[in-house]
Amino acid sequence: MDVPTPNIPYSTFLQLRDDPRVEVAVAVAMGDAYQGFRYVATTGGYFAAFPWRRKTFAISEGRFFRDDPAEQPAYEAVLGADAARRTGLRVGDRFHEERRWPSIR
């Protein structure tokens, strides 16, 4: 697991998204992890089928998460097959990030 790159300000993302020269802009941010699998925060646009995309995403169980209003997030997640298999998580399970607190001596 590598260190995530710093995020750009959300206002910069909005400027890029609204620029007429930009066809598609999807917010993506990396964060904490669960059992070694890094969270990737994004929107439903990440999974959209675009003509230039080489492959499309498919769900074997459950559904893609919904885009919730920022003031009422549902905190849903989509797991890749490897992450689901190795963590044992199933549709409907709840989980939270791992906190690594520094040792106090």
Phi and psi in radians as a Rosetta constraint file:
Dihedral C 1 N 2 CA 2 C 2 CIRCULARHARMONIC -1.597 0.35
Dihedral N 2 CA 2 C 2 N 3 CIRCULARHARMONIC 3.052 0.35
Dihedral C 2 N 3 CA 3 C 3 CIRCULARHARMONIC -1.460 0.35
Dihedral N 3 CA 3 C 3 N 4 CIRCULARHARMONIC 2.269 0.35
Dihedral C 3 N 4 CA 4 C 4 CIRCULARHARMONIC -1.163 0.35
Dihedral N 4 CA 4 C 4 N 5 CIRCULARHARMONIC 2.609 0.35
Dihedral C 4 N 5 CA 5 C 5 CIRCULARHARMONIC -1.280 0.35
Dihedral N 5 CA 5 C 5 N 6 CIRCULARHARMONIC 2.695 0.35
Dihedral C 5 N 6 CA 6 C 6 CIRCULARHARMONIC -1.101 0.35
Dihedral N 6 CA 6 C 6 N 7 CIRCULARHARMONIC 2.567 0.35
Dihedral C 6 N 7 CA 7 C 7 CIRCULARHARMONIC -1.389 0.35
Dihedral N 7 CA 7 C 7 N 8 CIRCULARHARMONIC 2.647 0.35
Dihedral C 7 N 8 CA 8 C 8 CIRCULARHARMONIC -1.456 0.35
Dihedral N 8 CA 8 C 8 N 9 CIRCULARHARMONIC 2.743 0.35
Dihedral C 8 N 9 CA 9 C 9 CIRCULARHARMONIC -1.048 0.35
Dihedral N 9 CA 9 C 9 N 10 CIRCULARHARMONIC 2.513 0.35
Dihedral C 9 N 10 CA 10 C 10 CIRCULARHARMONIC -1.030 0.35
Dihedral N 10 CA 10 C 10 N 11 CIRCULARHARMONIC -0.604 0.35
Dihedral C 10 N 11 CA 11 C 11 CIRCULARHARMONIC -1.073 0.35
Dihedral N 11 CA 11 C 11 N 12 CIRCULARHARMONIC -0.631 0.35
Dihedral C 11 N 12 CA 12 C 12 CIRCULARHARMONIC -1.164 0.35
Dihedral N 12 CA 12 C 12 N 13 CIRCULARHARMONIC -0.736 0.35
Dihedral C 12 N 13 CA 13 C 13 CIRCULARHARMONIC -1.022 0.35
Dihedral N 13 CA 13 C 13 N 14 CIRCULARHARMONIC -0.792 0.35
Dihedral C 13 N 14 CA 14 C 14 CIRCULARHARMONIC -1.078 0.35
Dihedral N 14 CA 14 C 14 N 15 CIRCULARHARMONIC -0.683 0.35
Dihedral C 14 N 15 CA 15 C 15 CIRCULARHARMONIC -1.103 0.35
Dihedral N 15 CA 15 C 15 N 16 CIRCULARHARMONIC -0.764 0.35
Dihedral C 15 N 16 CA 16 C 16 CIRCULARHARMONIC -1.121 0.35
Dihedral N 16 CA 16 C 16 N 17 CIRCULARHARMONIC -0.792 0.35
Dihedral C 16 N 17 CA 17 C 17 CIRCULARHARMONIC -1.057 0.35
Dihedral N 17 CA 17 C 17 N 18 CIRCULARHARMONIC -0.650 0.35
Dihedral C 17 N 18 CA 18 C 18 CIRCULARHARMONIC -1.534 0.35
Dihedral N 18 CA 18 C 18 N 19 CIRCULARHARMONIC -0.080 0.35
Dihedral C 18 N 19 CA 19 C 19 CIRCULARHARMONIC -1.238 0.35
Dihedral N 19 CA 19 C 19 N 20 CIRCULARHARMONIC 2.213 0.35
Dihedral C 19 N 20 CA 20 C 20 CIRCULARHARMONIC -1.090 0.35
Dihedral N 20 CA 20 C 20 N 21 CIRCULARHARMONIC -0.304 0.35
Dihedral C 20 N 21 CA 21 C 21 CIRCULARHARMONIC -1.419 0.35
Dihedral N 21 CA 21 C 21 N 22 CIRCULARHARMONIC -0.191 0.35
Dihedral C 21 N 22 CA 22 C 22 CIRCULARHARMONIC -1.723 0.35
Dihedral N 22 CA 22 C 22 N 23 CIRCULARHARMONIC 2.068 0.35
Dihedral C 22 N 23 CA 23 C 23 CIRCULARHARMONIC -1.309 0.35
Dihedral N 23 CA 23 C 23 N 24 CIRCULARHARMONIC -0.790 0.35
Dihedral C 23 N 24 CA 24 C 24 CIRCULARHARMONIC -2.490 0.35
Dihedral N 24 CA 24 C 24 N 25 CIRCULARHARMONIC 2.371 0.35
Dihedral C 24 N 25 CA 25 C 25 CIRCULARHARMONIC -2.369 0.35
Dihedral N 25 CA 25 C 25 N 26 CIRCULARHARMONIC 2.205 0.35
Dihedral C 25 N 26 CA 26 C 26 CIRCULARHARMONIC -2.198 0.35
Dihedral N 26 CA 26 C 26 N 27 CIRCULARHARMONIC 2.197 0.35
Dihedral C 26 N 27 CA 27 C 27 CIRCULARHARMONIC -1.244 0.35
Dihedral N 27 CA 27 C 27 N 28 CIRCULARHARMONIC 2.316 0.35
Dihedral C 27 N 28 CA 28 C 28 CIRCULARHARMONIC -2.463 0.35
Dihedral N 28 CA 28 C 28 N 29 CIRCULARHARMONIC 2.273 0.35
Dihedral C 28 N 29 CA 29 C 29 CIRCULARHARMONIC -2.456 0.35
Dihedral N 29 CA 29 C 29 N 30 CIRCULARHARMONIC 2.398 0.35
Dihedral C 29 N 30 CA 30 C 30 CIRCULARHARMONIC -1.687 0.35
Dihedral N 30 CA 30 C 30 N 31 CIRCULARHARMONIC 2.565 0.35
Dihedral C 30 N 31 CA 31 C 31 CIRCULARHARMONIC -2.446 0.35
Dihedral N 31 CA 31 C 31 N 32 CIRCULARHARMONIC -2.413 0.35
Dihedral C 31 N 32 CA 32 C 32 CIRCULARHARMONIC -1.147 0.35
Dihedral N 32 CA 32 C 32 N 33 CIRCULARHARMONIC -2.975 0.35
Dihedral C 32 N 33 CA 33 C 33 CIRCULARHARMONIC -2.465 0.35
Dihedral N 33 CA 33 C 33 N 34 CIRCULARHARMONIC 2.803 0.35
Dihedral C 33 N 34 CA 34 C 34 CIRCULARHARMONIC -2.226 0.35
Dihedral N 34 CA 34 C 34 N 35 CIRCULARHARMONIC 2.090 0.35
Dihedral C 34 N 35 CA 35 C 35 CIRCULARHARMONIC 0.830 0.35
Dihedral N 35 CA 35 C 35 N 36 CIRCULARHARMONIC 0.715 0.35
Dihedral C 35 N 36 CA 36 C 36 CIRCULARHARMONIC 1.512 0.35
Dihedral N 36 CA 36 C 36 N 37 CIRCULARHARMONIC -0.056 0.35
Dihedral C 36 N 37 CA 37 C 37 CIRCULARHARMONIC -1.758 0.35
Dihedral N 37 CA 37 C 37 N 38 CIRCULARHARMONIC 2.043 0.35
Dihedral C 37 N 38 CA 38 C 38 CIRCULARHARMONIC -1.221 0.35
Dihedral N 38 CA 38 C 38 N 39 CIRCULARHARMONIC 2.398 0.35
Dihedral C 38 N 39 CA 39 C 39 CIRCULARHARMONIC -1.247 0.35
Dihedral N 39 CA 39 C 39 N 40 CIRCULARHARMONIC 2.425 0.35
Dihedral C 39 N 40 CA 40 C 40 CIRCULARHARMONIC -2.156 0.35
Dihedral N 40 CA 40 C 40 N 41 CIRCULARHARMONIC 1.890 0.35
Dihedral C 40 N 41 CA 41 C 41 CIRCULARHARMONIC -1.464 0.35
Dihedral N 41 CA 41 C 41 N 42 CIRCULARHARMONIC 2.306 0.35
Dihedral C 41 N 42 CA 42 C 42 CIRCULARHARMONIC -2.772 0.35
Dihedral N 42 CA 42 C 42 N 43 CIRCULARHARMONIC -2.947 0.35
Dihedral C 42 N 43 CA 43 C 43 CIRCULARHARMONIC -2.104 0.35
Dihedral N 43 CA 43 C 43 N 44 CIRCULARHARMONIC 3.049 0.35
Dihedral C 43 N 44 CA 44 C 44 CIRCULARHARMONIC -1.054 0.35
Dihedral N 44 CA 44 C 44 N 45 CIRCULARHARMONIC -0.402 0.35
Dihedral C 44 N 45 CA 45 C 45 CIRCULARHARMONIC -1.034 0.35
Dihedral N 45 CA 45 C 45 N 46 CIRCULARHARMONIC -0.433 0.35
Dihedral C 45 N 46 CA 46 C 46 CIRCULARHARMONIC -1.064 0.35
Dihedral N 46 CA 46 C 46 N 47 CIRCULARHARMONIC -0.572 0.35
Dihedral C 46 N 47 CA 47 C 47 CIRCULARHARMONIC -1.669 0.35
Dihedral N 47 CA 47 C 47 N 48 CIRCULARHARMONIC -0.012 0.35
Dihedral C 47 N 48 CA 48 C 48 CIRCULARHARMONIC -1.124 0.35
Dihedral N 48 CA 48 C 48 N 49 CIRCULARHARMONIC 2.600 0.35
Dihedral C 48 N 49 CA 49 C 49 CIRCULARHARMONIC -1.542 0.35
Dihedral N 49 CA 49 C 49 N 50 CIRCULARHARMONIC 2.043 0.35
Dihedral C 49 N 50 CA 50 C 50 CIRCULARHARMONIC -1.978 0.35
Dihedral N 50 CA 50 C 50 N 51 CIRCULARHARMONIC 2.595 0.35
Dihedral C 50 N 51 CA 51 C 51 CIRCULARHARMONIC -1.005 0.35
Dihedral N 51 CA 51 C 51 N 52 CIRCULARHARMONIC -0.518 0.35
Dihedral C 51 N 52 CA 52 C 52 CIRCULARHARMONIC -1.544 0.35
Dihedral N 52 CA 52 C 52 N 53 CIRCULARHARMONIC -0.107 0.35
Dihedral C 52 N 53 CA 53 C 53 CIRCULARHARMONIC -1.354 0.35
Dihedral N 53 CA 53 C 53 N 54 CIRCULARHARMONIC 2.335 0.35
Dihedral C 53 N 54 CA 54 C 54 CIRCULARHARMONIC -1.263 0.35
Dihedral N 54 CA 54 C 54 N 55 CIRCULARHARMONIC -0.524 0.35
Dihedral C 54 N 55 CA 55 C 55 CIRCULARHARMONIC -2.456 0.35
Dihedral N 55 CA 55 C 55 N 56 CIRCULARHARMONIC 2.817 0.35
Dihedral C 55 N 56 CA 56 C 56 CIRCULARHARMONIC -1.940 0.35
Dihedral N 56 CA 56 C 56 N 57 CIRCULARHARMONIC 2.760 0.35
Dihedral C 56 N 57 CA 57 C 57 CIRCULARHARMONIC -1.568 0.35
Dihedral N 57 CA 57 C 57 N 58 CIRCULARHARMONIC 2.513 0.35
Dihedral C 57 N 58 CA 58 C 58 CIRCULARHARMONIC -2.303 0.35
Dihedral N 58 CA 58 C 58 N 59 CIRCULARHARMONIC 2.585 0.35
Dihedral C 58 N 59 CA 59 C 59 CIRCULARHARMONIC -1.890 0.35
Dihedral N 59 CA 59 C 59 N 60 CIRCULARHARMONIC 2.245 0.35
Dihedral C 59 N 60 CA 60 C 60 CIRCULARHARMONIC -1.539 0.35
Dihedral N 60 CA 60 C 60 N 61 CIRCULARHARMONIC -0.403 0.35
Dihedral C 60 N 61 CA 61 C 61 CIRCULARHARMONIC -2.684 0.35
Dihedral N 61 CA 61 C 61 N 62 CIRCULARHARMONIC 2.496 0.35
Dihedral C 61 N 62 CA 62 C 62 CIRCULARHARMONIC 1.441 0.35
Dihedral N 62 CA 62 C 62 N 63 CIRCULARHARMONIC -2.512 0.35
Dihedral C 62 N 63 CA 63 C 63 CIRCULARHARMONIC -2.679 0.35
Dihedral N 63 CA 63 C 63 N 64 CIRCULARHARMONIC 2.887 0.35
Dihedral C 63 N 64 CA 64 C 64 CIRCULARHARMONIC -1.193 0.35
Dihedral N 64 CA 64 C 64 N 65 CIRCULARHARMONIC 2.666 0.35
Dihedral C 64 N 65 CA 65 C 65 CIRCULARHARMONIC -1.269 0.35
Dihedral N 65 CA 65 C 65 N 66 CIRCULARHARMONIC 2.799 0.35
Dihedral C 65 N 66 CA 66 C 66 CIRCULARHARMONIC -1.636 0.35
Dihedral N 66 CA 66 C 66 N 67 CIRCULARHARMONIC 2.654 0.35
Dihedral C 66 N 67 CA 67 C 67 CIRCULARHARMONIC -1.393 0.35
Dihedral N 67 CA 67 C 67 N 68 CIRCULARHARMONIC 1.904 0.35
Dihedral C 67 N 68 CA 68 C 68 CIRCULARHARMONIC -1.610 0.35
Dihedral N 68 CA 68 C 68 N 69 CIRCULARHARMONIC 2.684 0.35
Dihedral C 68 N 69 CA 69 C 69 CIRCULARHARMONIC -1.109 0.35
Dihedral N 69 CA 69 C 69 N 70 CIRCULARHARMONIC 2.509 0.35
Dihedral C 69 N 70 CA 70 C 70 CIRCULARHARMONIC -0.997 0.35
Dihedral N 70 CA 70 C 70 N 71 CIRCULARHARMONIC -0.531 0.35
Dihedral C 70 N 71 CA 71 C 71 CIRCULARHARMONIC -1.427 0.35
Dihedral N 71 CA 71 C 71 N 72 CIRCULARHARMONIC -0.145 0.35
Dihedral C 71 N 72 CA 72 C 72 CIRCULARHARMONIC -2.447 0.35
Dihedral N 72 CA 72 C 72 N 73 CIRCULARHARMONIC 1.096 0.35
Dihedral C 72 N 73 CA 73 C 73 CIRCULARHARMONIC -1.256 0.35
Dihedral N 73 CA 73 C 73 N 74 CIRCULARHARMONIC 2.488 0.35
Dihedral C 73 N 74 CA 74 C 74 CIRCULARHARMONIC -1.607 0.35
Dihedral N 74 CA 74 C 74 N 75 CIRCULARHARMONIC -0.275 0.35
Dihedral C 74 N 75 CA 75 C 75 CIRCULARHARMONIC 0.968 0.35
Dihedral N 75 CA 75 C 75 N 76 CIRCULARHARMONIC 0.915 0.35
Dihedral C 75 N 76 CA 76 C 76 CIRCULARHARMONIC -1.548 0.35
Dihedral N 76 CA 76 C 76 N 77 CIRCULARHARMONIC 2.821 0.35
Dihedral C 76 N 77 CA 77 C 77 CIRCULARHARMONIC -2.436 0.35
Dihedral N 77 CA 77 C 77 N 78 CIRCULARHARMONIC 2.658 0.35
Dihedral C 77 N 78 CA 78 C 78 CIRCULARHARMONIC -2.051 0.35
Dihedral N 78 CA 78 C 78 N 79 CIRCULARHARMONIC 2.210 0.35
Dihedral C 78 N 79 CA 79 C 79 CIRCULARHARMONIC -1.832 0.35
Dihedral N 79 CA 79 C 79 N 80 CIRCULARHARMONIC 2.499 0.35
Dihedral C 79 N 80 CA 80 C 80 CIRCULARHARMONIC -1.261 0.35
Dihedral N 80 CA 80 C 80 N 81 CIRCULARHARMONIC 2.828 0.35
Dihedral C 80 N 81 CA 81 C 81 CIRCULARHARMONIC -1.023 0.35
Dihedral N 81 CA 81 C 81 N 82 CIRCULARHARMONIC -0.742 0.35
Dihedral C 81 N 82 CA 82 C 82 CIRCULARHARMONIC -1.153 0.35
Dihedral N 82 CA 82 C 82 N 83 CIRCULARHARMONIC -0.756 0.35
Dihedral C 82 N 83 CA 83 C 83 CIRCULARHARMONIC -1.103 0.35
Dihedral N 83 CA 83 C 83 N 84 CIRCULARHARMONIC -0.740 0.35
Dihedral C 83 N 84 CA 84 C 84 CIRCULARHARMONIC -1.112 0.35
Dihedral N 84 CA 84 C 84 N 85 CIRCULARHARMONIC -0.789 0.35
Dihedral C 84 N 85 CA 85 C 85 CIRCULARHARMONIC -1.113 0.35
Dihedral N 85 CA 85 C 85 N 86 CIRCULARHARMONIC -0.816 0.35
Dihedral C 85 N 86 CA 86 C 86 CIRCULARHARMONIC -1.335 0.35
Dihedral N 86 CA 86 C 86 N 87 CIRCULARHARMONIC -0.461 0.35
Dihedral C 86 N 87 CA 87 C 87 CIRCULARHARMONIC -1.634 0.35
Dihedral N 87 CA 87 C 87 N 88 CIRCULARHARMONIC -0.354 0.35
Dihedral C 87 N 88 CA 88 C 88 CIRCULARHARMONIC 1.400 0.35
Dihedral N 88 CA 88 C 88 N 89 CIRCULARHARMONIC 0.107 0.35
Dihedral C 88 N 89 CA 89 C 89 CIRCULARHARMONIC -1.230 0.35
Dihedral N 89 CA 89 C 89 N 90 CIRCULARHARMONIC 2.519 0.35
Dihedral C 89 N 90 CA 90 C 90 CIRCULARHARMONIC -2.272 0.35
Dihedral N 90 CA 90 C 90 N 91 CIRCULARHARMONIC 2.920 0.35
Dihedral C 90 N 91 CA 91 C 91 CIRCULARHARMONIC -0.947 0.35
Dihedral N 91 CA 91 C 91 N 92 CIRCULARHARMONIC 2.256 0.35
Dihedral C 91 N 92 CA 92 C 92 CIRCULARHARMONIC 1.670 0.35
Dihedral N 92 CA 92 C 92 N 93 CIRCULARHARMONIC -0.256 0.35
Dihedral C 92 N 93 CA 93 C 93 CIRCULARHARMONIC -1.169 0.35
Dihedral N 93 CA 93 C 93 N 94 CIRCULARHARMONIC 2.681 0.35
Dihedral C 93 N 94 CA 94 C 94 CIRCULARHARMONIC -1.953 0.35
Dihedral N 94 CA 94 C 94 N 95 CIRCULARHARMONIC 2.540 0.35
Dihedral C 94 N 95 CA 95 C 95 CIRCULARHARMONIC -2.659 0.35
Dihedral N 95 CA 95 C 95 N 96 CIRCULARHARMONIC 2.924 0.35
Dihedral C 95 N 96 CA 96 C 96 CIRCULARHARMONIC -2.515 0.35
Dihedral N 96 CA 96 C 96 N 97 CIRCULARHARMONIC 2.841 0.35
Dihedral C 96 N 97 CA 97 C 97 CIRCULARHARMONIC -1.130 0.35
Dihedral N 97 CA 97 C 97 N 98 CIRCULARHARMONIC 2.762 0.35
Dihedral C 97 N 98 CA 98 C 98 CIRCULARHARMONIC -1.489 0.35
Dihedral N 98 CA 98 C 98 N 99 CIRCULARHARMONIC 2.298 0.35
Dihedral C 98 N 99 CA 99 C 99 CIRCULARHARMONIC -1.846 0.35
Dihedral N 99 CA 99 C 99 N 100 CIRCULARHARMONIC 2.219 0.35
Dihedral C 99 N 100 CA 100 C 100 CIRCULARHARMONIC -1.935 0.35
Dihedral N 100 CA 100 C 100 N 101 CIRCULARHARMONIC 1.686 0.35
Dihedral C 100 N 101 CA 101 C 101 CIRCULARHARMONIC -1.470 0.35
Dihedral N 101 CA 101 C 101 N 102 CIRCULARHARMONIC 2.426 0.35
Dihedral C 101 N 102 CA 102 C 102 CIRCULARHARMONIC -1.152 0.35
Dihedral N 102 CA 102 C 102 N 103 CIRCULARHARMONIC 2.592 0.35
Dihedral C 102 N 103 CA 103 C 103 CIRCULARHARMONIC -1.265 0.35
Dihedral N 103 CA 103 C 103 N 104 CIRCULARHARMONIC 2.433 0.35
Dihedral C 103 N 104 CA 104 C 104 CIRCULARHARMONIC -1.839 0.35
Dihedral N 104 CA 104 C 104 N 105 CIRCULARHARMONIC 2.164 0.35
